[in-house]
Amino acid sequence: MSLENNIDKIINREKEIENLLVNSSNLKPYELAELSKELSDIKLITDLANKKENLVKEILDLSEILNDKNADTDIREIATNEFTALKEEINNLDRQIQFALLPKDKDDTRNVILEVRAGTGGDEAGLFASDLFAMYEKLSIKNKWKFETMEVSETSVGGYKEAQANILGNGVFGRLKFESGVHRVQRVPATETSGRIHTSAATVAVLPEAEDLEIYIEEKDLRIDVFRSSGPGGQSVNTTDSAVRITHIPSGIVVSQQDEKSQHKNRAKAMKILQSRLYEAERQKQQEQRSSTRKDQVGSGDRSERIRTYNFPQGRVTDHRINLTLHKLEKVLSGEALDELIDALIVEDRMLKLASND
């Protein structure tokens, strides 16, 4: 279907929804909310289409000047420059409309559960995991998202064995979903006396936060263990059995929480993470079925896939999925330039989806 036909369909749907909303007395509250959301999405497209229509009219007016052999030379030159600029603007609007017409990932608007774990590399991997966790916290502050640390398991040198956070905000999953995978670091560890560069890794998982009604978990499928919280090196930091470990028997997923002094709060946090992991497993299964005929170059979000390298000696960050290198390592780790990588990944994903729709 051509772009123009798609736009015509959208405009007709916009009129249809507006009529439904004017006569909304028979609509249920959830139907009203769904129609309002759909209309909001449609208006983004129709606003772009109206802007394009106005530019096309300007192009036609300029064409008359350009085709007038008696027109003043200076005026023809100005018209030529304006014509070229308008054509470029129309092409840009066409791309924006095509992107806006792409099917939306329904999970893009969700909050996320962020999980960062040290990989290969010993203490240095733990330190790098803490750097990544801090990077996402700084990005959250920059984007005015709420970053709630849920669980941190520290190493003896101040790094993280693993850490989890709940990130809340508008469209967080849509921005962070391509961060899942293996992140590699190349640098000289503080403990290295000979100045040799070490390579270490940490894994990142970004899970769309599941809602209670979406994932039903039966009590009989859970094994819940309670124990005393412990700090680095295993020393006890709590005198009561407040830490909770939940095992989901059918899937084998195990979640532990010990940051809160209350067993009840630790259990609630653990259940939230378990629900999100189960939701993500089902989401990945559906995604694989949908995209079995097309390999997604941006990446499947598989945590075993190496996605990015942070090279300290050269001050660069390279995303291997799109072959993009930024010589802004410190700015990326501070959250300041991470959006540049994220924007490039989103554009690449959209281009792949456009190509697959051709």
Secondary structure, DSSP 4 states (H G I P E B T S, - for coil): --HHHHHHHHHHHHHHHHHHHHTGGG--HHHHHHHHHHHHHHHHHHHHHHHHHHHHHHHHHHHHHHT-TTS-HHHHHHHHHHHHHHHHHHHHHHHHHHHHHSPP-TTTTS-EEEEEEE-SSHHHHHHHHHHHHHHHHHHHHHTT-EEEEEEEEE-TTS-EEEEEEEEESTTHHHHHGGG-EEEEEEE--TT-SS---EEEEEEEEEEEPPPTTTS---GGGEEEEEE--B-GGG-B--SS--EEEEEETTTTEEEEE-SSS-HHHHHHHHHHHHHHHHHHHHHHHHHHHHTTTS--TT----TTSEEEEEETTTTEEEETTTTEEES-HHHHHTTSSHHHHHHHHHHHHHHHHHHHH-
